[in-house]
Amino acid sequence: MKHHNVYSEIFDPYHNETQVNGCLEDDIIDIYSNIKIGLLLYEQGHSSEAVWEWKFGFEVHWGEHATSAIRALHSLIYKLGGDIIEREY
């Protein structure tokens, strides 16, 4: 069974066109970890701080992971074959 956890991408196509490797597992963990901070704040009644955390994190960290993961998952599903996930998992 071939796993598709690691993918290639251009991290910053406007400033550095060097190809790098991304990792779906790392992307999902980073997105979850960053969003969880805001969720904990929100649950404690600090909605303004939660929104600030989500916005700041999206701009500087987890937004990159989210867009990269979406691109990789889209490629897995629609470019490598729509049934690839069912066949392998």
Secondary structure, 3 states (H helix, E strand, C coil): CCCCCEEEEEEECCCEEEEEEEEHHHHHHHHHHHHHHHHHHHHCCCHHHHHHHHHHHHHHHHHHHHHHHHHHHHHHHHHCCCCHHHHHC
